[in-house]
Amino acid sequence: MRRDGTESAKGRTKFKCPKISFAGGKFCTYDHFLPDGDEHYIVNFPFIENEYYYDILLSFGDKCECLEPLHIRAKMKQKIYDIAAIYSN
């Protein structure tokens, strides 16, 4: 538990990313990349559940999809929905 009373979950997120668009090696090493067909990688991305890491995940935009864990995927969906709501008017 951190000083502010919140917990920080350490772990990995799993992403599906197009081979042509993913700038691999910037956030994790290539040994975390697994081929997924001819067009994608599955990437095990090191992740600490805080705003900094969510910002990194959001920076991939529509180029990558968070597959798991499901609670991180759900929080990503909520953040994306909140961003879209800002631009809805």
C-alpha positions as CSV (number, residue, x, y, z in Angstrom):
1,M,0.0,0.0,0.0
2,R,1.2,3.5,-0.9
3,R,1.3,6.5,1.5
4,D,-1.8,7.9,0.0
5,G,-3.8,4.8,1.0
6,T,-4.2,3.4,-2.5
7,E,-2.8,0.2,-3.8
8,S,-0.5,-0.2,-6.8
9,A,-1.0,-3.4,-8.8
10,K,2.1,-4.5,-10.5
11,G,1.9,-6.9,-13.3
12,R,1.7,-7.2,-17.0
13,T,-0.9,-6.2,-19.6
14,K,-1.3,-8.2,-22.8
15,F,-1.7,-6.2,-26.0
16,K,-2.4,-7.1,-29.6
17,C,-0.5,-4.7,-31.8
18,P,0.0,-4.5,-35.6
19,K,3.6,-5.4,-36.6
20,I,4.0,-2.5,-38.8
21,S,2.9,0.2,-36.3
22,F,4.2,-0.9,-33.0
23,A,7.4,0.9,-31.9
24,G,8.7,-2.1,-30.0
25,G,11.6,-1.9,-27.6
26,K,10.6,1.5,-26.2
27,F,8.6,0.2,-23.2
28,C,9.6,-3.5,-23.1
29,T,12.2,-5.7,-24.7
30,Y,11.5,-7.8,-27.8
31,D,11.5,-11.0,-25.8
32,H,8.1,-9.9,-24.6
33,F,6.8,-10.0,-28.2
34,L,5.0,-13.1,-29.5
35,P,3.9,-13.4,-33.1
36,D,0.2,-13.6,-33.6
37,G,-0.3,-14.4,-37.3
38,D,1.3,-12.4,-40.1
39,E,0.1,-9.0,-39.0
40,H,0.2,-8.8,-35.2
41,Y,2.2,-9.3,-32.1
42,I,1.0,-10.2,-28.6
43,V,3.0,-8.0,-26.3
44,N,3.4,-8.6,-22.5
45,F,3.8,-5.0,-21.3
46,P,5.1,-4.3,-17.8
47,F,2.4,-2.3,-16.0
48,I,1.9,-0.6,-12.7
49,E,-1.6,0.5,-12.2
50,N,-1.3,4.3,-12.0
51,E,-2.0,7.3,-14.3
52,Y,1.5,7.3,-15.8
53,Y,1.1,3.8,-17.1
54,Y,-2.5,4.3,-18.3
55,D,-1.2,7.4,-20.2
56,I,1.3,5.1,-21.9
57,L,-1.4,2.6,-22.9
58,L,-3.6,5.4,-24.2
59,S,-0.7,6.8,-26.2
60,F,-0.9,3.8,-28.5
61,G,-4.3,5.0,-29.7
62,D,-6.1,2.7,-32.1
63,K,-2.8,0.9,-32.9
64,C,-3.0,-1.5,-30.0
65,E,-5.7,-3.3,-28.0
66,C,-5.4,-4.2,-24.4
67,L,-6.5,-7.8,-24.1
68,E,-5.9,-8.5,-20.4
69,P,-6.2,-8.3,-17.5
70,L,-9.9,-7.6,-17.8
71,H,-10.0,-4.9,-15.1
72,I,-7.3,-2.9,-16.9
73,R,-9.2,-3.4,-20.2
74,A,-12.4,-2.1,-18.5
75,K,-10.6,0.9,-17.1
76,M,-9.1,1.7,-20.5
77,K,-12.6,1.5,-22.0
78,Q,-13.9,3.9,-19.4
79,K,-11.0,6.4,-20.0
80,I,-11.6,6.2,-23.8
81,Y,-15.3,6.8,-23.2
82,D,-14.5,9.8,-21.0
83,I,-12.2,11.3,-23.7
84,A,-14.8,10.8,-26.4
85,A,-17.5,12.5,-24.2
86,I,-15.3,15.6,-24.1
87,Y,-15.5,15.8,-27.9
88,S,-19.1,14.8,-28.3
89,N,-20.4,18.5,-28.4
